[in-house]
Amino acid sequence: MGVSGKRLTKRLLIAGLVVAVVWGGASVALYAAMCQPPAKFGAIMTHVPMVSMLVLPFEPLWNRARGGHLRVGDRAPDFSLPRLDGTGVVALSGEYPFRPIVLVFGSYT
């Protein structure tokens, strides 16, 4: 391998290293954004080009960031939601001492 071949190999190695560092940094930044509350995450994602979803590991990062820490058998964390009729809020902690509660998470649309 001549001098120009070594120079080309060195340049390709440096270019590959730069691409790897930029990809890693972008992946870390995306993960940090995914760990934010939904409204803040949405505001951040309005500035991210769609092509980045093809290049970055969006799904594994999303599953990790939004997976939660509850396991089967853990007690549900307390939360409150506004009543449909607008007469106040209902809290999980205010309901479960009096009757069984079933939590269903999903979409019916």
C-alpha positions in Angstrom: 0.0 0.0 0.0 1.4 3.3 -1.1 1.5 6.6 0.8 -1.7 7.8 -0.9 -3.4 4.5 0.1 -2.4 5.0 3.8 -3.6 8.6 3.6 -7.0 7.4 2.2 -7.3 4.7 4.9 -6.6 7.3 7.6 -9.2 9.7 6.2 -11.8 7.0 6.0 -11.1 5.9 9.5 -11.4 9.5 10.8 -14.6 10.0 8.8 -16.1 6.8 10.2 -15.2 7.9 13.7 -16.8 11.3 13.2 -20.0 9.7 11.9 -20.1 7.3 14.9 -19.6 10.1 17.4 -22.3 12.2 15.7 -24.7 9.3 15.6 -24.1 8.4 19.2 -24.5 12.0 20.3 -27.8 12.3 18.4 -29.0 9.0 19.9 -28.3 10.2 23.4 -30.0 13.6 22.7 -33.0 11.8 21.4 -33.2 9.5 24.4 -32.9 12.6 26.7 -35.8 14.2 24.9 -37.9 11.0 25.2 -37.4 11.1 28.9 -39.1 14.5 29.1 -42.9 14.9 29.8 -45.0 14.4 26.7 -45.7 18.1 26.0 -42.0 18.9 26.2 -41.1 15.9 24.1 -43.6 16.9 21.5 -42.2 20.5 21.4 -38.7 19.1 20.9 -39.7 16.7 18.2 -41.3 19.5 16.1 -37.7 20.5 15.3 -36.3 17.1 14.5 -36.3 16.1 10.8 -38.2 13.0 9.9 -35.2 11.4 8.2 -33.6 11.1 11.7 -36.3 8.4 12.6 -34.8 6.3 9.8 -31.2 6.8 10.9 -31.5 6.7 14.7 -32.7 3.8 16.8 -36.1 5.4 17.6 -38.1 2.4 18.7 -35.6 0.8 21.1 -35.0 4.2 22.7 -38.7 4.9 23.0 -39.4 1.5 24.6 -36.6 2.1 27.1 -37.5 5.7 27.9 -41.3 5.1 28.2 -41.2 1.5 29.6 -41.7 2.5 33.2 -40.6 0.7 36.3 -43.7 -1.1 37.4 -43.7 -4.9 37.5 -46.6 -7.4 37.9 -47.8 -7.3 41.4 -46.6 -3.7 42.1 -49.1 -1.2 43.5 -50.5 1.2 41.0 -49.1 4.8 41.4 -51.7 7.3 42.6 -53.1 9.7 39.9 -56.0 12.0 39.5 -58.1 12.7 36.4 -60.9 15.3 35.7 -64.4 13.9 35.8 -66.2 13.7 32.4 -69.0 15.9 33.7 -66.5 18.6 34.8 -67.6 18.4 38.5 -64.1 17.9 39.9 -61.4 15.2 39.8 -61.3 11.6 40.8 -58.1 10.1 42.4 -57.1 6.5 42.5 -56.3 6.8 46.2 -59.8 8.1 46.9 -61.5 5.1 45.1 -59.6 1.9 45.8 -60.3 1.7 49.6 -64.0 1.5 48.9 -64.3 -0.7 45.9 -62.3 -2.8 43.4 -60.7 -0.7 40.6 -59.8 -2.1 37.2 -57.3 0.0 35.1 -57.5 -0.6 31.4 -54.9 1.1 29.2 -55.5 1.0 25.5 -57.3 2.6 22.6 -60.8 1.8 21.5 -60.8 4.0 18.4 
